[in-house]
Amino acid sequence: MKIFRISFIILSLLSVLNFSSSAQTDTISINSLIAKTNKVLNDYPAEKIYLHFDKPYYAVADTVWFKAYVTENQNFLSGISKIVYVDVINQHDSLIQTLKLPIVGGMAYGNFPIDQVNYKQGNYHIRAYTLWMLNFENPAFFNKTFFIGEAIDKELKTQISYKNTSTDKQEKIDARVQFKDANNKPYANKNVTWQVVTSYTVIAKGRGTTDANGFLTISMSAAQKAEYQLQKGELVTSINTTDKDVATTTFQLKNAIINKDFQFFPEGGNLIAGLTTKVAFKAIKSDGLGIAAKGTVSDNDGKQVATFTAQHLGMGSFSLLAEAGKTYKASVTYSDGSTQNYTLPAVTESGIGINIDNSNPDNIAVKIASNDVFFQQNQGKKFYLVAQSKGVICYGAQTALSNKEYSTTILKSKFPAGIAQFTLFTENGKPLSERIVFVQHKTGLTIGVTSPVASYGIKKKVKINFSAKKDGAPVEGNFSVAVIDETKVPFNDDASTTILTGLLLSSDVKGYIEKPNYYFNAPDAKKVSDLDVLLLTQGYRSFAYTDVLANKLPKIDFLPEQGIQISGILRMANGIPVRKGALLLTIPDKRFNLEGTTDPVGNFKFQNLVFNDSSKVTISAKYNVNYKAMVLSLTGSPVPSISGNFSAADEVLNIDSALNTYLDNSKRQYAYLHTLKDVTIKAAVVPKVSHKDYPALSGLSQMADHEISGDRLQGCNLLINCLQTMLPGVTFMDNVFYVTRDYNAGGRVPMGVFINGMNVDVNQINTLNPNEIESIEVFLRDELGLVNRANNINGVIVINQKKAPKGTKISKAQLMDMLPKNYEVTFSPQGYSKEKQFYSPKYDVPASMNRNDLRTTIYWNPKVVTDATGNSSFEFYNADGRGQYKVIVEGIDTNGNVGRSIFRYTVK
């Protein structure tokens, strides 16, 4: 049922929240507050994205299949954007690939192969977004961590554990590593060399020999305040598996040293003197995961006033009657036996607060209470309570403060399923208190999945029937279906990212949520309570009411994409724009031509184009008079910066053991594939290009402080983005490079960037092809000061390009043909990724029964649609695997209701 935006006020006798009294001159009516909020919600709808994948993890040589659901207000399938971007990013925060997918009816379909060239064993994360989402401060990008194992020609399996023995002055980490071969036989008495690399700098190294069980203990240490720290680095081990072969493995050290923190979150925002307040808490480790804890709270007189115990993943709550003028401390004992003291937030002497009880399945119980001081200062003044959810104002009420406490109940049927935000305002529109709750309806979208029989044979046809209902009535909807061999793909369903966790929970709150599907997997009273505590400890991803009331609207830099667009500007060689210039766009592989004309200032735009990612596009101005004197330039496409993995806590350290069952199957499934081994070819040494080849840099030291080989830049799409994280001892800020130690000390003299010995602007870096770079040298010091003084810089970045090979002489005419034409440009813009069909074999012919079928994804169909009766069905054939198969159905109906269902059957 659609929740309509209200245009009326629900009047209630209410008293409201916590804030100190102040003179209020400019007042605003609740009608105006609701009208302004509704206008912003309507004019600037927020898009959300959820990707349904066929599996939770993969192996090299697999194909990843997924479906994108893009929604807007009230979870309706979005009609705003027509393009969604999906980025695959590795654990070094480097972009591996970007998929550009067309959105049709709020949905998109994609896949990508995990090839042996671009993917190795490790942790990856996927993010998905539309350009429209880039306009907002806290866009709800889809983020998901997944991990990839490798089984093809695998020579080495490892298992590592860390022990932190750090002191105040030194980082100390003991790593215990076990080395095994592909058949799980320990590599006993083998030589191992190791090194710790931080920012491409080796800060520790050593060697050792494995014991009879393949174990080696590696002890690492570094000063706590060293420029390069262990915790920010990687441990790289190399073991001699044979007399000639060496196998190398890299381990992340970021979670080798675990710290703990304890945070307090008073309900409504503050501890108010004289009022009993629910205080939520979260005990969290530095790896992002919760840790069980318990403790006591005492006041500044040493009197114990509360006790607490975490109820779920380090989270819990307790009640505290705070007194004016007192301070409070908590003594916390963690599950590992360590203890720590923490100070609670300061007590507010004058305040009002919201308390919500969300345990009733039909109603939300709201209590608003003020203390004596606040009541005396604000008696008779108006206060507003407003609740919004999914871009809709669902509830509004106003009152004059006549009582210190008021309680009311609000029907949950007023709200869509998901998070509702309750906010208390003064009469001048100032927010005083906020509380978010999760609204779960007893009768949501129900997906029933059945099969005629409970078990099947291998390679036998399976028929699955399913129905979609809301409030008992059939509904039409769009769904995606994945069938996996659960015996080969085991996974804790509580840790799953689902359409429920994605569109109803994670997209509306800030911060990482551990095991999000726990709250939706067979919910009961405890899980409802645990979810309520979670929301007390999470920030809300929403607009700011203060900006809305101040008419401070979002700045729109990117309009919703309606198709692929190519734009630019046409100028004369002297810089004057060409007015009404004729342009021709051609896409040869599509036999497509399109004419265009520049506007009065030379701008042009080709819109709503459709072509694939590999297509070449040519834009030419040669049909104009004096076209050879024209210069055609293209406008770049906006791309969000690459940040760290939002859900890094889901990363797996020991992938070999975590995916043991899956990789054993992959080894057999891809036995026909092989990894090419390195071959050493000895030849004459070719002189390497360096700064010493350029007279302008002759004053620099013979050896650079750091050097990055051009090989490390493979797969780098935008060079400047890669260099931001690759240059050791260098800080990139406001499009300028600085020497880190000088920048931290307050120095703001930029480093110089030299390309082939020439001092250039930093933006010139993006004109370089990473594949043509020989090396990058970093000089953090200029010992003689000759280069620094001559160029007014501090530090030097030297980019050396590869020398062009010698060729044969050509004529001037041939040279002119090879030179780029300023009036014409041929390029390969990012087009749509090709949609492929999932291959599902049929075993209705006896001859096909002899093939081995080791598939783990048995069936994938992202385009299942229910009709007016709410029913649908599909058929597929089992693989060779015996055991339990898992059918996962997710989707959304035409009214924005989302649902998920799991069905299991046995294969004998």
WOHUZI-V194610 format. One record per run of one state. SS is the DSSP state (~ for helix, > for strand, _ for the rest). FROM is the first residue (numbers start at 0). TO is the last residue. If there is no record, write none. Layout:
BEGIN
SS,FROM,TO ; SS,FROM,TO
END
This chain:
BEGIN
_,0,28 ; ~,29,42 ; _,43,46 ; >,47,52 ; _,53,56 ; >,57,58 ; _,59,61 ; >,62,70 ; _,71,71 ; ~,72,74 ; _,75,75 ; >,76,76 ; _,77,81 ; >,82,89 ; _,90,93 ; >,94,101 ; _,102,102 ; >,103,103 ; _,104,105 ; >,106,112 ; _,113,120 ; >,121,128 ; _,129,129 ; ~,130,134 ; _,135,140 ; >,141,148 ; _,149,155 ; >,156,163 ; _,164,168 ; >,169,179 ; _,180,184 ; >,185,185 ; _,186,189 ; >,190,197 ; _,198,199 ; >,200,208 ; _,209,213 ; >,214,222 ; _,223,228 ; ~,229,231 ; _,232,232 ; >,233,239 ; _,240,244 ; >,245,251 ; _,252,258 ; >,259,265 ; _,266,266 ; >,267,267 ; _,268,269 ; >,270,271 ; _,272,274 ; >,275,284 ; _,285,288 ; >,289,289 ; _,290,291 ; >,292,298 ; _,299,302 ; >,303,308 ; _,309,310 ; >,311,311 ; _,312,313 ; >,314,320 ; _,321,326 ; >,327,333 ; _,334,337 ; >,338,342 ; _,343,345 ; >,346,347 ; _,348,350 ; >,351,356 ; _,357,361 ; >,362,369 ; _,370,370 ; ~,371,377 ; _,378,380 ; >,381,388 ; _,389,390 ; >,391,399 ; _,400,403 ; >,404,410 ; ~,411,413 ; _,414,416 ; >,417,425 ; _,426,429 ; >,430,438 ; _,439,443 ; >,444,450 ; _,451,453 ; >,454,455 ; _,456,459 ; >,460,469 ; _,470,471 ; >,472,473 ; _,474,475 ; >,476,484 ; _,485,491 ; ~,492,494 ; _,495,497 ; ~,498,507 ; >,508,508 ; _,509,514 ; ~,515,518 ; _,519,523 ; ~,524,535 ; _,536,538 ; >,539,539 ; _,540,543 ; ~,544,548 ; _,549,562 ; >,563,571 ; _,572,575 ; >,576,576 ; _,577,580 ; >,581,586 ; ~,587,589 ; _,590,590 ; >,591,596 ; _,597,601 ; >,602,608 ; _,609,610 ; >,611,611 ; _,612,615 ; >,616,619 ; _,620,625 ; ~,626,628 ; >,629,633 ; _,634,646 ; ~,647,649 ; _,650,653 ; ~,654,657 ; _,658,658 ; ~,659,668 ; _,669,689 ; ~,690,692 ; _,693,693 ; ~,694,696 ; _,697,704 ; >,705,708 ; ~,709,712 ; _,713,717 ; ~,718,725 ; _,726,728 ; >,729,732 ; _,733,734 ; >,735,738 ; ~,739,743 ; _,744,750 ; >,751,754 ; _,755,756 ; >,757,759 ; _,760,760 ; ~,761,766 ; _,767,768 ; ~,769,771 ; >,772,778 ; _,779,784 ; ~,785,790 ; _,791,794 ; >,795,800 ; _,801,810 ; ~,811,817 ; _,818,822 ; >,823,826 ; _,827,830 ; >,831,831 ; _,832,844 ; ~,845,849 ; _,850,855 ; >,856,865 ; _,866,869 ; >,870,876 ; _,877,881 ; >,882,892 ; _,893,896 ; >,897,906 ; _,907,907
END
